[in-house]
């Protein structure tokens, strides 16, 4: 998986952290969790706020969470 695979990353994050509300995840934690995912194979330096936001929003969509 790469940083641009936001939907696939969101699914993996939802599986790895089922009790977490993605709306409450800090980008620093999100980045670390993505880097820890099995199958993630991309340069850690290629993450940025827009990429992390896309992953977070995909996770929100995937889990049926609504923003407060």
Helices and strands as residue ranges (DSSP letters): H 6-16, G 22-24, H 27-36, G 44-46, H 49-63
